[in-house]
Every structure is written in structure tokens, then in C-alpha cells.
Amino acid sequence: MLIAVISDSHNNDRAINEVKNYIKNADVLLFLGDGESDIAKITEGFKGEVYSVSGNCDFLGKSPNERIIELDGIKIFMCHGHAYNVKFGYDNIYYRGLSLGVDIVLFGHSHIPIVEKHNDICLMNPGSISHGACMAKRSLGYIEIKEGKIAQIYTKEIKNR
């Protein structure tokens, strides 16, 4: 199973159109907030399942602020990250994931892509599809699950066209 993870589209039409090529082969799309109103445009023609959460810029967000999903036996915590001060470190969000007993913690907000493993929990920020921060490029993330195990978890730069 291939899962595409995106965040922080911020109503950027160019980024929305470009990311479609990066998610088209995914089985599942996870959206981590700040651009919730973009989901319909992003997923136009997308055939897989879509799960989303609201971010701090989604003032009329219809998605929950947090959610836990299970895909092929892997338990995933999704949030935007602002409530856990992820711009200042990952301890708060790590301990939230630990308390929930999840395998993966996904968050956005900082526009900086990271993949880190702490004990048995993978933390991922896919970065922003609209604009990076602190010299980071635009990016998204992928999770590959095979036989109920995380085969790969990584971020990928979105190339300018």
C-alpha cells in the first residue's frame, strides 16, 4: 500500500495542480491541514481513500483537529501540529503519539520536511506543497506498507515546472 502525505497547500493553485502528479499512484491520501478547502481540487480524479485534519489556518474546517486511522495494521496519528508547538521541537507530539500507542505520527505546520524514528514511533512532517521554510523546498511524504509493516517512510521534493 502506498500512502501519500501532504500538508500546507494554503490555496496555492499552482502547487495544487503540480501535486496531483505526485499522488496519482497512491492508494491513500492523507492531508494534514492548512488548505482544507483545497482537498476537492487536489483529489479531482484521485481514486483512493482520503483522510484529512484541519490546521490553524482552516478557520471553517470541517475535518477534525486530530484523528487516528489504521491502515493495513499500522496505527497512524494525524494532526496539523500547531497545538503541539512543532516549530520548537518534537517532544510534545512524540509523547502524544506514545500515549495513543501509534506507529506513526504525522504533522505539518512548520513547512519543514522531517522523518525521524524515536523508539518504535516514526515522526513525519511532509513539509509544504506550497512553499518551504528555512531553505526547505516544497515537498510531500510517502509511506509504503507491506505485509502489515512499514517498508519505507520518506519525503520527496516537488520539482518546479
One Martini backbone bead per residue (centre of mass of N, CA, C, O) as a GRO file, in nm:
protein
  161
    1MET     BB    1   0.096   0.037   0.023
    2LEU     BB    2   0.032   0.374  -0.081
    3ILE     BB    3   0.112   0.680   0.091
    4ALA     BB    4   0.011   1.009   0.080
    5VAL     BB    5   0.162   1.317   0.217
    6ILE     BB    6   0.004   1.630   0.299
    7SER     BB    7   0.064   1.997   0.328
    8ASP     BB    8   0.021   2.321   0.306
    9SER     BB    9  -0.138   2.470   0.046
   10HIS     BB   10  -0.271   2.760   0.070
   11ASN     BB   11  -0.429   2.810  -0.207
   12ASN     BB   12  -0.219   2.691  -0.428
   13ASP     BB   13  -0.274   2.623  -0.748
   14ARG     BB   14  -0.004   2.527  -0.853
   15ALA     BB   15   0.049   2.315  -0.632
   16ILE     BB   16  -0.207   2.152  -0.674
   17ASN     BB   17  -0.146   2.066  -0.968
   18GLU     BB   18   0.138   1.934  -0.917
   19VAL     BB   19   0.062   1.712  -0.696
   20LYS     BB   20  -0.105   1.513  -0.866
   21ASN     BB   21   0.144   1.353  -0.982
   22TYR     BB   22   0.238   1.247  -0.685
   23ILE     BB   23  -0.058   1.093  -0.607
   24LYS     BB   24  -0.185   0.901  -0.835
   25ASN     BB   25  -0.050   0.610  -0.713
   26ALA     BB   26  -0.205   0.618  -0.466
   27ASP     BB   27  -0.423   0.473  -0.222
   28VAL     BB   28  -0.361   0.713  -0.018
   29LEU     BB   29  -0.467   1.028   0.136
   30LEU     BB   30  -0.298   1.269   0.345
   31PHE     BB   31  -0.421   1.559   0.522
   32LEU     BB   32  -0.262   1.826   0.745
   33GLY     BB   33  -0.348   2.105   0.661
   34ASP     BB   34  -0.375   2.410   0.535
   35GLY     BB   35  -0.622   2.367   0.290
   36GLU     BB   36  -0.901   2.220   0.303
   37SER     BB   37  -1.041   2.359   0.048
   38ASP     BB   38  -0.840   2.190  -0.158
   39ILE     BB   39  -0.919   1.887  -0.170
   40ALA     BB   40  -1.104   1.871  -0.419
   41LYS     BB   41  -0.879   1.954  -0.620
   42ILE     BB   42  -0.660   1.746  -0.548
   43THR     BB   43  -0.876   1.485  -0.586
   44GLU     BB   44  -0.914   1.510  -0.874
   45GLY     BB   45  -0.915   1.176  -0.990
   46PHE     BB   46  -0.887   1.035  -0.730
   47LYS     BB   47  -0.923   0.684  -0.615
   48GLY     BB   48  -0.872   0.703  -0.324
   49GLU     BB   49  -0.837   0.753  -0.011
   50VAL     BB   50  -0.941   1.019   0.230
   51TYR     BB   51  -0.763   1.207   0.481
   52SER     BB   52  -0.832   1.467   0.735
   53VAL     BB   53  -0.716   1.780   0.874
   54SER     BB   54  -0.701   2.060   1.059
   55GLY     BB   55  -0.578   2.384   1.072
   56ASN     BB   56  -0.496   2.709   1.175
   57CYS     BB   57  -0.615   2.813   0.870
   58ASP     BB   58  -0.898   2.648   0.919
   59PHE     BB   59  -1.166   2.820   1.015
   60LEU     BB   60  -1.393   2.614   0.856
   61GLY     BB   61  -1.340   2.336   0.946
   62LYS     BB   62  -1.451   1.986   0.897
   63SER     BB   63  -1.227   1.863   1.019
   64PRO     BB   64  -1.045   1.734   1.237
   65ASN     BB   65  -0.769   1.800   1.439
   66GLU     BB   66  -0.779   1.488   1.494
   67ARG     BB   67  -0.652   1.150   1.408
   68ILE     BB   68  -0.715   0.795   1.387
   69ILE     BB   69  -0.563   0.544   1.188
   70GLU     BB   70  -0.593   0.226   1.005
   71LEU     BB   71  -0.337   0.069   0.796
   72ASP     BB   72  -0.250  -0.238   0.762
   73GLY     BB   73  -0.195  -0.228   1.095
   74ILE     BB   74  -0.132   0.082   1.098
   75LYS     BB   75  -0.093   0.335   1.334
   76ILE     BB   76  -0.228   0.674   1.284
   77PHE     BB   77  -0.136   1.007   1.359
   78MET     BB   78  -0.325   1.309   1.299
   79CYS     BB   79  -0.198   1.646   1.247
   80HIS     BB   80  -0.078   1.968   1.227
   81GLY     BB   81   0.095   2.078   1.518
   82HIS     BB   82   0.037   2.352   1.666
   83ALA     BB   83  -0.057   2.225   1.950
   84TYR     BB   84   0.270   2.110   1.974
   85ASN     BB   85   0.501   2.304   1.890
   86VAL     BB   86   0.683   2.208   1.625
   87LYS     BB   87   0.876   2.464   1.591
   88PHE     BB   88   1.026   2.370   1.892
   89GLY     BB   89   0.961   2.059   1.866
   90TYR     BB   90   0.885   1.688   1.934
   91ASP     BB   91   0.798   1.597   2.219
   92ASN     BB   92   0.490   1.644   2.235
   93ILE     BB   93   0.413   1.463   1.989
   94TYR     BB   94   0.547   1.207   2.080
   95TYR     BB   95   0.385   1.169   2.350
   96ARG     BB   96   0.115   1.150   2.213
   97GLY     BB   97   0.177   0.897   2.048
   98LEU     BB   98   0.251   0.719   2.287
   99SER     BB   99  -0.032   0.743   2.435
  100LEU     BB  100  -0.180   0.611   2.167
  101GLY     BB  101  -0.016   0.372   2.027
  102VAL     BB  102   0.151   0.446   1.775
  103ASP     BB  103   0.354   0.428   1.477
  104ILE     BB  104   0.253   0.711   1.354
  105VAL     BB  105   0.343   1.062   1.315
  106LEU     BB  106   0.152   1.333   1.177
  107PHE     BB  107   0.271   1.657   1.048
  108GLY     BB  108   0.294   2.006   1.016
  109HIS     BB  109   0.329   2.376   0.986
  110SER     BB  110   0.657   2.429   0.934
  111HIS     BB  111   0.755   2.339   0.630
  112ILE     BB  112   0.941   2.093   0.740
  113PRO     BB  113   1.098   1.820   0.651
  114ILE     BB  114   1.055   1.500   0.830
  115VAL     BB  115   1.233   1.198   0.951
  116GLU     BB  116   1.175   1.016   1.255
  117LYS     BB  117   1.303   0.790   1.504
  118HIS     BB  118   1.136   0.693   1.815
  119ASN     BB  119   1.184   0.413   1.878
  120ASP     BB  120   0.859   0.300   1.761
  121ILE     BB  121   0.832   0.598   1.635
  122CYS     BB  122   0.720   0.776   1.359
  123LEU     BB  123   0.815   1.088   1.230
  124MET     BB  124   0.616   1.320   1.016
  125ASN     BB  125   0.700   1.582   0.787
  126PRO     BB  126   0.622   1.672   0.453
  127GLY     BB  127   0.571   1.955   0.442
  128SER     BB  128   0.518   2.176   0.169
  129ILE     BB  129   0.344   2.233  -0.135
  130SER     BB  130   0.385   2.558  -0.154
  131HIS     BB  131   0.610   2.627   0.091
  132GLY     BB  132   0.891   2.658   0.237
  133ALA     BB  133   1.126   2.651   0.514
  134CYS     BB  134   1.436   2.715   0.585
  135MET     BB  135   1.523   2.619   0.277
  136ALA     BB  136   1.297   2.455   0.203
  137LYS     BB  137   1.131   2.260   0.000
  138ARG     BB  138   0.898   2.140  -0.168
  139SER     BB  139   0.672   1.880  -0.027
  140LEU     BB  140   0.633   1.526   0.040
  141GLY     BB  141   0.492   1.214   0.144
  142TYR     BB  142   0.575   0.861   0.217
  143ILE     BB  143   0.406   0.540   0.262
  144GLU     BB  144   0.507   0.201   0.298
  145ILE     BB  145   0.307  -0.098   0.300
  146LYS     BB  146   0.407  -0.436   0.402
  147GLU     BB  147   0.273  -0.684   0.562
  148GLY     BB  148   0.211  -0.482   0.817
  149LYS     BB  149   0.463  -0.293   0.736
  150ILE     BB  150   0.710  -0.062   0.735
  151ALA     BB  151   0.904  -0.007   0.455
  152GLN     BB  152   0.853   0.314   0.406
  153ILE     BB  153   0.971   0.657   0.497
  154TYR     BB  154   0.928   0.966   0.307
  155THR     BB  155   1.057   1.238   0.129
  156LYS     BB  156   0.969   1.478  -0.145
  157GLU     BB  157   1.048   1.675  -0.389
  158ILE     BB  158   0.904   1.946  -0.557
  159LYS     BB  159   0.927   2.024  -0.873
  160ASN     BB  160   0.974   2.262  -1.085
  161ARG     BB  161   0.800   2.378  -1.398
   0.00000   0.00000   0.00000
